Amino acid sequence: MKKEDTPIGVFEALKATPTPVRYLLGGVLINQLGAFVQTFLVLYLTFRGMSVAAAGLTLVAYSVGSIFGTMLGGEFTQRFGPRATIVTAMAGSAPLVAAISWLSGPGMLWPLLVVVGLAGLFTQAYRPAAAVMLSDLMPDRYQVMAFSMMRIALNIGAALAPLIAAGLILVDWDLLFWIDGGTALVYALLAFALLPKKTAQEEADVEGAAEGGTAPVGAASAGADGKGADGEEARRTGSAYAAMLRDRKYLYYLAAVLLGSLTYAQGHIALPLELVADDYPTSFYSTVLTVSSVVLITCELKITAYLSRLPKHVRVITGHLVEALGLAVYGLSSRSGAFTIAGAVLVVSGIMIAAPSMFAHPATFPSSVKARYIGTMQAVGGAAGAVAPLFGVYAWTALGSGFWLLCGIVTALAGLLALAGVRQPPEPAPAVDPEAGADEGRPEVVGGAS
């Protein structure tokens, strides 16, 4: 059995992780440990005396900025490379986030909205670049494991950040944004000092272009309406997105990301409302979150490694169906808290099964379009996160516990769309020359001499 066909071990994958990837993931973790804006912005502004409506508007500005940030981050990465994008995004994010505390006074709403929107844009612009660099640096055999590692780094940061914030708030609320800006600046400095200027994939692309190799996907020859490098790049960009819109399978995948992100977010939006309505203490919701975080952080790598022997489409549909079951079980929370815990474990289990493959999928596209595909996927997920509160509050208010059955159905539908989007047709059998004699059964060499 070839090594590529054998199951992947966790320690094998960790050992095979290149040093630059370790630096990259370490920077992601450091940045996430200080990611306080989206979680605490509304609480901070209302504490400073701003109305709930105005504070909510700032969160909308941040979400809109985040959506555009991932798209622009993908485009910037495609043009200038992952390292330059990460450094620029994090260095730009640092002062913007730190300035939020200085713009929270009366009469500063419009400047605050501009700064918060730009903070969302710069803060999220690094993510496509990090995903591209991860894909370029990690050996092909460990691609899905690599994206699982990145998810774990993000989730460890997301789990610890509220605990850090609780301590900072006791000292000074403003520290939230100063520390957030500080961690972004630290990540920018680490990226500048430790990450490679060009990955091996980028260097290979440059050499291929210099030697007159195949043009990148979406490239067009310069003409009267597109002279020079700028015109050529503009054409290439338009062609890449046009090709994406014509790619039915990728549109199915994006629809799955949209619906799956919309329903997954309800564990942080509608589930607290459900538990309050069912008369559970506030601490119980914290227990549910803790159980989910512990299961995900401790088990995802092992589950990803174990399931690596299965085809991608099997992992994707299975994970969505398990998550759908968990969301439906939330509807039984009024009967017993055990159902809530069981639902949380099922939801996070489904995420662990499907999410690494889902996150890694855009990185399988050619390097000439990969960053744009990744940025588009992340923008779609960000858009889902932006509308999730409206959908969750309205639908849960209208349906009550039946809302969770709806979430389960929508997640199952997302699984079917994902199945259609990522499933690859079987490879054709190799051509065989019946007169080859002793060579019978060997695959035909394309372009070989007769």
C-alpha positions in Angstrom: 0.0 0.0 0.0 1.3 3.4 -0.9 1.9 6.0 1.8 -0.7 8.2 0.2 -3.4 5.5 0.7 -2.6 4.8 4.4 -4.5 6.6 7.2 -2.9 9.8 8.6 -1.7 9.9 12.2 -1.9 13.0 14.4 1.7 12.9 15.4 2.7 12.1 11.8 0.9 15.2 10.6 2.4 17.4 13.4 5.9 16.1 12.7 5.4 16.9 9.0 4.3 20.4 9.7 6.9 22.9 8.3 8.4 25.5 10.7 6.8 28.4 8.8 3.4 26.8 9.3 4.0 26.6 13.0 4.8 30.3 13.0 1.7 31.0 10.9 -0.6 29.1 13.3 1.1 30.7 16.3 0.3 34.1 14.9 -3.3 33.1 14.3 -3.6 32.0 17.9 -2.0 35.2 19.3 -4.3 37.3 17.2 -7.4 35.4 18.2 -6.5 35.6 21.9 -7.0 39.4 21.6 -10.0 39.3 19.3 -12.4 41.2 21.6 -14.2 43.7 19.2 -16.9 41.6 17.7 -17.8 39.9 21.1 -17.6 42.9 23.4 -18.2 46.0 21.2 -22.0 46.3 22.0 -21.4 45.8 25.7 -18.6 48.3 25.8 -20.5 51.0 24.0 -23.6 50.6 26.1 -21.4 50.8 29.2 -20.1 54.1 27.8 -23.6 55.4 27.6 -24.4 54.8 23.9 -27.9 53.6 23.0 -28.5 49.9 22.2 -29.6 50.8 18.7 -26.5 52.9 18.0 -24.2 50.2 19.5 -25.9 47.6 17.3 -25.3 49.8 14.3 -21.6 49.7 15.0 -21.7 45.9 15.0 -23.4 46.0 11.6 -20.6 48.2 10.3 -18.0 45.8 11.6 -19.8 42.8 9.9 -20.0 44.7 6.6 -16.4 45.6 6.8 -15.5 42.0 7.5 -17.3 40.7 4.4 -15.5 43.2 2.2 -12.3 42.5 4.0 -12.2 38.8 3.1 -12.9 39.6 -0.5 -10.2 42.3 -0.7 -7.9 40.0 1.3 -8.3 37.3 -1.3 -7.6 39.8 -4.1 -4.6 41.4 -2.4 -3.2 37.9 -1.7 -3.6 36.9 -5.4 -1.7 40.1 -6.5 0.9 40.6 -3.8 1.3 37.3 -1.9 0.2 36.0 1.5 3.0 37.4 3.6 2.5 41.0 2.4 -1.3 40.7 2.9 -1.0 39.4 6.5 1.6 42.1 7.4 -0.5 44.9 5.8 -3.8 43.7 7.3 -2.6 43.2 10.8 -0.5 46.5 10.8 -3.6 48.4 9.6 -5.9 46.7 12.0 -3.9 47.6 15.1 -4.4 51.4 15.2 -8.0 51.2 14.0 -9.0 48.8 16.8 -7.1 50.7 19.4 -8.8 53.9 18.3 -12.3 52.6 19.1 -12.0 53.5 22.8 -11.2 57.1 21.8 -14.2 57.4 19.6 -16.8 56.1 22.1 -17.9 59.5 23.5 -21.0 61.5 22.6 -21.3 63.0 19.1 -18.7 60.5 17.7 -21.1 58.0 16.2 -20.2 58.6 12.5 -16.4 58.6 12.9 -16.8 55.5 15.1 -18.8 53.7 12.4 -16.1 54.5 9.8 -13.3 53.3 12.1 -15.2 50.1 13.2 -16.0 49.3 9.6 -12.4 49.7 8.5 -11.3 47.7 11.5 -13.5 44.8 10.4 -12.1 45.1 6.9 -8.5 45.0 7.9 -8.9 42.5 10.7 -10.5 39.9 8.4 -8.4 40.6 5.3 -5.6 38.4 6.7 -7.7 35.2 6.7 -7.5 34.3 3.0 -3.8 35.0 3.0 -3.3 32.7 6.0 -5.3 30.0 4.3 -3.4 30.3 1.0 0.0 30.2 2.8 -1.1 27.2 4.8 -2.1 25.4 1.6 1.1 26.3 -0.2 3.4 25.3 2.6 1.8 22.1 3.9 2.4 18.8 2.0 -0.6 17.7 -0.1 -1.1 14.6 2.1 -1.8 16.8 5.2 -3.8 19.6 3.6 -7.1 18.8 5.5 -5.2 18.2 8.7 -3.5 21.6 8.3 -6.9 23.3 8.1 -8.0 21.4 11.1 -5.0 22.7 12.9 -5.9 26.3 11.9 -9.5 25.8 13.2 -8.1 24.5 16.5 -5.9 27.6 16.8 -8.9 29.8 16.2 -11.1 27.9 18.6 -8.5 27.9 21.4 -8.2 31.6 21.0 -12.0 32.0 20.9 -12.4 29.9 24.1 -9.7 31.8 26.1 -10.4 35.3 24.8 -13.5 35.8 27.0 -11.6 34.7 30.1 -8.9 37.2 29.3 -11.4 39.9 28.6 -13.2 39.3 31.9 -9.9 40.1 33.8 -9.2 43.1 31.6 -12.7 44.6 32.2 -12.1 44.5 36.0 -9.1 46.8 35.4 -10.3 49.0 32.5 -12.7 48.5 29.7 -10.4 50.4 27.3 -7.8 47.7 27.7 -9.9 45.4 25.5 -9.2 47.4 22.5 -5.6 48.3 23.3 -4.8 44.7 23.8 -6.7 43.7 20.7 -4.7 46.2 18.7 -1.5 45.1 20.4 -2.0 41.4 19.5 -2.7 42.4 15.8 0.6 44.4 15.8 2.5 41.5 17.3 1.1 39.2 14.6 2.2 41.7 11.9 5.7 41.8 13.3 5.9 38.0 13.6 4.7 37.6 10.0 7.2 40.1 8.7 10.1 38.5 10.6 9.3 34.8 10.4 7.0 34.0 7.4 8.6 33.4 4.0 8.4 36.2 1.4 7.4 33.7 -1.2 6.2 30.1 -0.9 7.6 27.3 -3.0 4.3 27.4 -4.9 4.6 31.1 -5.7 8.2 30.7 -6.9 7.2 27.8 -9.1 4.4 30.0 -10.6 6.9 32.8 -11.3 9.4 30.4 -12.9 6.7 28.8 -15.0 5.6 32.2 -16.3 9.1 33.3 -17.0 9.8 30.1 -19.0 6.6 30.6 -21.1 4.6 28.0 -19.3 0.9 27.6 -19.3 -0.9 30.9 -18.4 -2.8 31.0 -15.2 -6.4 30.1 -15.2 -8.4 33.2 -16.2 -5.5 34.9 -17.9 -6.1 36.7 -21.2 -3.8 38.1 -23.8 -3.3 41.8 -23.7 -5.3 43.8 -26.3 -6.4 47.2 -27.1 -8.7 47.4 -24.0 -6.1 45.9 -21.6 -2.6 46.9 -22.3 0.3 46.2 -19.9 0.4 44.4 -16.6 -2.4 46.4 -15.0 -4.8 45.7 -17.9 -3.8 42.0 -18.0 -4.4 41.7 -14.2 -7.7 43.3 -14.5 -8.8 40.9 -17.2 -7.4 38.0 -15.2 -9.3 39.1 -12.1 -12.6 39.5 -14.0 -12.1 36.1 -15.8 -11.5 34.4 -12.5 -14.7 35.6 -10.9 -16.6 35.0 -14.1 -15.4 31.4 -14.1 -16.4 31.1 -10.5 -19.9 32.2 -11.4 -20.1 29.6 -14.2 -18.8 26.8 -11.9 -22.1 25.2 -10.8 -20.4 22.9 -8.4 -18.6 25.7 -6.6 -21.9 27.7 -6.4 -23.4 24.6 -4.7 -20.5 24.6 -2.3 -20.9 28.3 -1.5 -24.7 27.8 -0.9 -23.8 25.1 1.5 -21.4 27.4 3.3 -24.1 30.1 3.5 -26.8 27.8 4.9 -24.4 25.9 7.2 -22.9 29.0 8.7 -26.4 30.5 9.2 -27.7 27.6 11.2 -24.4 26.9 13.1 -24.4 30.5 14.4 -27.8 29.8 16.2 -25.9 28.0 18.9 -24.7 31.4 20.0 -27.8 33.4 19.1 -31.1 31.4 19.5 -29.8 28.8 22.0 -29.3 31.3 24.8 -32.9 32.5 24.2 -34.2 29.0 24.3 -32.4 28.3 27.6 -33.7 31.5 29.2 -37.2 30.6 28.1 -36.8 27.1 29.6 -35.8 28.7 32.9 -32.2 27.4 33.0 -29.7 29.4 34.9 -27.3 31.6 32.9 -24.4 29.4 34.1 -25.9 26.4 32.2 -25.3 28.1 28.9 -21.6 28.6 29.9 -21.5 24.9 30.7 -22.8 24.0 27.2 -20.2 26.3 25.6 -17.4 24.8 27.7 -18.4 21.2 26.8 -18.5 22.1 23.1 -15.1 23.8 23.2 -13.4 21.0 25.1 -14.7 18.3 22.8 -13.7 20.3 19.7 -10.2 21.3 20.8 -9.3 17.8 22.2 -10.9 15.6 19.5 -10.9 17.4 16.1 -7.4 16.5 15.0 -7.9 12.8 16.0 -11.2 12.6 14.2 -9.8 14.4 11.1 -6.9 11.9 11.0 -9.1 8.9 11.5 -11.6 10.0 8.8 -8.8 10.8 6.3 -9.3 7.4 4.7 -12.8 8.3 3.6 -13.6 10.3 0.5 -14.2 14.0 1.0 -17.8 13.9 0.0 -18.5 11.2 2.5 -17.0 13.2 5.3 -18.9 16.3 4.2 -22.4 14.8 4.0 -21.9 12.7 7.2 -20.8 15.8 9.2 -23.8 17.9 8.1 -26.3 15.2 8.9 -24.8 14.7 12.4 -24.9 18.4 13.0 -28.5 18.5 11.7 -29.5 15.9 14.2 -27.8 17.8 17.0 -29.6 21.1 16.1 -32.9 19.2 16.1 -32.2 17.8 19.5 -31.9 21.3 20.9 -35.7 21.5 20.4 -36.0 19.0 23.3 -34.1 21.3 25.8 -37.3 22.1 27.6 -37.6 18.5 28.8 -34.1 18.1 30.2 -30.7 19.8 30.1 -29.3 16.4 29.1 -30.8 17.0 25.6 -29.0 20.4 25.4 -25.7 18.8 26.2 -26.3 15.9 23.8 -27.3 18.3 21.1 -24.1 20.4 21.7 -22.0 17.3 21.4 -23.7 16.1 18.2 -23.4 19.6 16.7 -19.7 19.9 17.5 -19.1 16.3 16.3 -20.7 17.1 12.9 -18.5 20.2 12.7 -15.4 18.2 13.4 -16.3 15.7 10.7 -17.2 18.1 7.9 -15.6 21.5 8.6 -11.9 20.6 7.9 -12.8 19.3 4.5 -15.2 22.2 3.8 -12.5 24.8 4.8 -9.8 23.1 2.8 -11.9 22.7 -0.4 -11.2 26.1 -2.0 -7.5 25.5 -1.5 -7.7 22.7 -4.0 -8.1 25.1 -6.9 -5.2 26.3 -9.1 -2.8 28.8 -7.4 -3.8 31.4 -10.1 -7.3 31.6 -8.6 -7.0 30.0 -5.2 -6.9 33.2 -3.1 -10.0 34.6 -4.8 -11.9 31.3 -4.2 -10.9 31.3 -0.6 -11.8 34.9 -0.1 -15.2 34.4 -1.7 -15.9 31.5 0.6 -15.0 33.4 3.7 -17.0 36.4 2.5 -20.1 34.1 2.1 -19.5 32.8 5.6 -19.2 36.3 6.9 -22.4 37.4 5.2 -24.2 34.4 6.9 -22.8 35.5 10.2 -24.1 39.1 9.6 -27.7 38.0 8.9 -27.8 35.1 11.4 -29.0 37.3 14.3 -32.0 38.6 12.3 -32.9 35.2 11.1 -32.4 33.5 14.5 -34.3 36.0 16.6 -37.2 36.4 14.2 -37.6 32.7 13.4 -37.2 31.5 17.0 -39.7 34.0 18.2 -42.2 32.8 15.6 -41.6 29.0 15.9 -40.4 28.5 19.5 -38.8 25.0 19.9 -39.9 24.1 16.4 -37.2 26.5 15.2 -34.6 23.8 15.9 -36.2 21.3 13.6 -36.1 24.0 10.9 -32.4 24.4 11.6 -31.8 20.7 11.3 -33.6 20.6 7.9 -31.7 23.6 6.6 -28.4 22.0 7.7 -29.3 18.7 6.0 -30.0 20.7 2.9 -26.6 22.4 3.2 -25.1 18.9 3.4 -26.7 17.9 0.2 -25.5 21.0 -1.5 -22.0 20.4 -0.2 -22.1 16.8 -1.4 -23.0 18.1 -4.9 -20.3 20.8 -4.7 -17.3 18.7 -3.6 -17.9 15.3 -5.0 -15.6 14.5 -7.8 -16.4 12.1 -10.7 -14.6 8.8 -10.6 -11.3 8.8 -12.5 -11.5 7.0 -15.8 -9.7 3.6 -16.0 -6.2 3.9 -17.7 -6.1 3.1 -21.4 -4.8 -0.3 -22.2 -3.3 -1.5 -25.4 -4.6 -5.1 -26.0 -1.6 -5.9 -28.2 0.9 -4.7 -25.6 1.7 -8.3 -24.6 3.9 -8.1 -21.5 3.0 -4.5 -21.0 -0.7 -5.3 -20.8 -2.4 -3.5 -17.8 0.1 -0.7 -17.7 -1.4 2.8 -17.9 -0.9 4.7 -21.2 1.7 7.4 -21.0 0.2 10.6 -22.3 2.5 12.1 -24.9 4.8 9.0 -24.9 6.7 8.1 -28.1 5.1 5.4 -30.3 
